[in-house]
Amino acid sequence: MSQDQASQPVPGPTSRGCVAGCSLSPVGVHGGGRVERYVRLVEPVLRGPVVIVIAIGAFVAAGAIGGRFGVALASAFVAFHASYCVLNFWLCRETHCVVTGAGWALLAVLGFAAALVPGASLSWYRANVVTIGYLVVLGLGYLFEWAVAARTGRRALARSGPEITPTTPQPEPVRMVTESNAGGIDDRPPLLHGRSVALRPLKPADVERVAQIQAQPAVLRWWGPPDLEDLRRKADGSADEKAFVIETDGEPIGLIEYHEENEPDFRHAGIDLYLADDHQGRGLGTDAIRTLARYLIEGRGHHRLTIDPAADNRPAIRAYQKVGFRPVGILRQYWRAPDGTWHDGLLMDLLAPELEQGSEATSSG
Ligand SMILES: CC(C)(COP(=O)(O)OP(=O)(O)OC[C@H]1O[C@@H](n2cnc3c(N)ncnc32)[C@H](O)[C@@H]1OP(=O)(O)O)[C@@H](O)C(=O)NCCC(=O)NCCS
């Protein structure tokens, strides 16, 4: 894939959350003009507050109007938000939307009935009751989500994770095979969205650029010189490792890959990556790891991830800790440096519920 092709906006939701998350607008990660990039940057920050302002406005206005008109106005807003949540659940499988979608729909139906049915039987159901009901349902929704996440480590009920383009075919969450899933199976999703980076499957056209990055001294030191044949196999999807180009603003800035151990009793996935030297130290590596880790957990059903940096690669260890990886132990004389000397490695692992518990845990990922 050429860089131009890779820069085409990709339709579909990019984030999550009924109130402040799942974007239902077709905003892509790559390319686009300045305006699109600006919107992409501020949209997640603005969406939540905008909904809150609209909600407060609707409920205050409904309370001021009062009576049947007031309850109708409040219910119209609640109905709108319920529809949004149902759509959000359909696209993103956010757990709380099960409660908020259904609960708000019920409140709205009751509200319209109170506005329309003659007589005083539903006169108790006024705008302020709708407001209280709306908040209670919201609280119950997030309580339910919290309880489910505490058990599963995931906010989404299905595997269409927030950073996985949902318009694309999703891989099976767990493929119980007894061998590596290598060898011609190229089931990498077309795009994974991080906060500032996008992960796009490595293609043959990327090999030269990625090799240049790997040849930079700050990467070469840890990865050794690029092996073009190996990179080409990763690019056509036939290698054991499934590789992605790390992009920011449509520019390739590094490579991240995973390999899977699919022997059922030892199932896990391992991650490795590098960034161009002028993009290191800006949080992009952490973003890329978190994005891939979330895909491996939510999209491929892994409960455990591993990573094995050199024991003295402090920036790498720090980046992995920020995502939630924990040190397991030293792997003595584990890897051979380009100068032929053997060096210790550090085995680190992460269990699914720990993903959001790194020292830099965020809710938006
Ligand atoms: C390892 C790598 C992927 C990390 O990505 P990154 O974007 O540079 O990492 P981040 O900026 O997200 O985080 C780096 C952290 O290390 C810290 N750090 C940097 N130098 C450090 C040092 N000498 N000692 C301790 N911490 C250090 C940074 O301060 C930052 O932590 P902070 O956010 O708490 O301040 C990237 O640096 C890289 O590609 N390095 C070269 C190749 C490599 O080592 N790959 C890993 C092989 S396992």
Ligand as a Chemical Component Dictionary entry (heavy atoms), coordinates in Angstrom:
data_LIG
# 
_chem_comp.id                   LIG 
_chem_comp.type                 NON-POLYMER 
_chem_comp.pdbx_formal_charge   0 
_chem_comp.three_letter_code    LIG 
# 
loop_
_chem_comp_atom.comp_id 
_chem_comp_atom.atom_id 
_chem_comp_atom.alt_atom_id 
_chem_comp_atom.type_symbol 
_chem_comp_atom.charge 
_chem_comp_atom.model_Cartn_x 
_chem_comp_atom.model_Cartn_y 
_chem_comp_atom.model_Cartn_z 
_chem_comp_atom.pdbx_ordinal 
LIG C1  C1  C 0 11.126 1.763  23.536 1  
LIG C2  C2  C 0 10.264 2.731  22.765 2  
LIG C3  C3  C 0 9.331  1.956  21.872 3  
LIG C4  C4  C 0 9.411  3.531  23.777 4  
LIG O1  O1  O 0 8.585  4.419  23.081 5  
LIG P1  P1  P 0 8.635  5.997  23.446 6  
LIG O2  O2  O 0 7.589  6.676  22.668 7  
LIG O3  O3  O 0 10.035 6.474  23.264 8  
LIG O4  O4  O 0 8.279  5.906  24.981 9  
LIG P2  P2  P 0 7.483  6.970  25.836 10 
LIG O5  O5  O 0 7.872  8.351  25.445 11 
LIG O6  O6  O 0 6.054  6.617  25.772 12 
LIG O7  O7  O 0 7.994  6.612  27.297 13 
LIG C5  C5  C 0 9.369  6.553  27.574 14 
LIG C6  C6  C 0 9.550  6.682  29.068 15 
LIG O8  O8  O 0 10.889 6.327  29.406 16 
LIG C7  C7  C 0 11.435 7.375  30.197 17 
LIG N1  N1  N 0 12.867 7.348  30.001 18 
LIG C8  C8  C 0 13.562 7.824  28.979 19 
LIG N2  N2  N 0 14.882 7.606  29.192 20 
LIG C9  C9  C 0 14.992 6.970  30.390 21 
LIG C10 C10 C 0 16.080 6.481  31.156 22 
LIG N3  N3  N 0 17.324 6.576  30.722 23 
LIG N4  N4  N 0 15.802 5.895  32.347 24 
LIG C11 C11 C 0 14.539 5.770  32.790 25 
LIG N5  N5  N 0 13.451 6.226  32.097 26 
LIG C12 C12 C 0 13.688 6.817  30.906 27 
LIG C13 C13 C 0 10.751 8.618  29.695 28 
LIG O9  O9  O 0 10.892 9.686  30.610 29 
LIG C14 C14 C 0 9.333  8.113  29.546 30 
LIG O10 O10 O 0 8.695  8.003  30.810 31 
LIG P3  P3  P 0 7.707  9.148  31.382 32 
LIG O11 O11 O 0 6.619  9.323  30.351 33 
LIG O12 O12 O 0 7.242  8.592  32.663 34 
LIG O13 O13 O 0 8.550  10.391 31.488 35 
LIG C15 C15 C 0 11.102 3.714  21.904 36 
LIG O14 O14 O 0 11.872 4.530  22.741 37 
LIG C16 C16 C 0 12.021 2.985  20.925 38 
LIG O15 O15 O 0 11.597 2.661  19.838 39 
LIG N6  N6  N 0 13.288 2.755  21.315 40 
LIG C17 C17 C 0 14.264 2.122  20.414 41 
LIG C18 C18 C 0 13.946 0.679  20.085 42 
LIG C19 C19 C 0 13.639 -0.116 21.330 43 
LIG O16 O16 O 0 14.285 0.006  22.358 44 
LIG N7  N7  N 0 12.603 -0.973 21.202 45 
LIG C20 C20 C 0 12.175 -1.798 22.312 46 
LIG C21 C21 C 0 12.766 -3.117 22.218 47 
LIG S1  S1  S 0 12.120 -4.176 23.497 48 
# 
loop_
_chem_comp_bond.comp_id 
_chem_comp_bond.atom_id_1 
_chem_comp_bond.atom_id_2 
_chem_comp_bond.value_order 
_chem_comp_bond.pdbx_ordinal 
LIG C1  C2  SING 1  
LIG C2  C3  SING 2  
LIG C2  C4  SING 3  
LIG C2  C15 SING 4  
LIG C4  O1  SING 5  
LIG O1  P1  SING 6  
LIG P1  O2  DOUB 7  
LIG P1  O3  SING 8  
LIG P1  O4  SING 9  
LIG O4  P2  SING 10 
LIG P2  O5  DOUB 11 
LIG P2  O6  SING 12 
LIG P2  O7  SING 13 
LIG O7  C5  SING 14 
LIG C5  C6  SING 15 
LIG C6  O8  SING 16 
LIG C6  C14 SING 17 
LIG O8  C7  SING 18 
LIG C7  N1  SING 19 
LIG C7  C13 SING 20 
LIG N1  C8  SING 21 
LIG N1  C12 SING 22 
LIG C8  N2  DOUB 23 
LIG N2  C9  SING 24 
LIG C9  C10 SING 25 
LIG C9  C12 DOUB 26 
LIG C10 N3  SING 27 
LIG C10 N4  DOUB 28 
LIG N4  C11 SING 29 
LIG C11 N5  DOUB 30 
LIG N5  C12 SING 31 
LIG C13 O9  SING 32 
LIG C13 C14 SING 33 
LIG C14 O10 SING 34 
LIG O10 P3  SING 35 
LIG P3  O11 DOUB 36 
LIG P3  O12 SING 37 
LIG P3  O13 SING 38 
LIG C15 O14 SING 39 
LIG C15 C16 SING 40 
LIG C16 O15 DOUB 41 
LIG C16 N6  SING 42 
LIG N6  C17 SING 43 
LIG C17 C18 SING 44 
LIG C18 C19 SING 45 
LIG C19 O16 DOUB 46 
LIG C19 N7  SING 47 
LIG N7  C20 SING 48 
LIG C20 C21 SING 49 
LIG C21 S1  SING 50 
# 
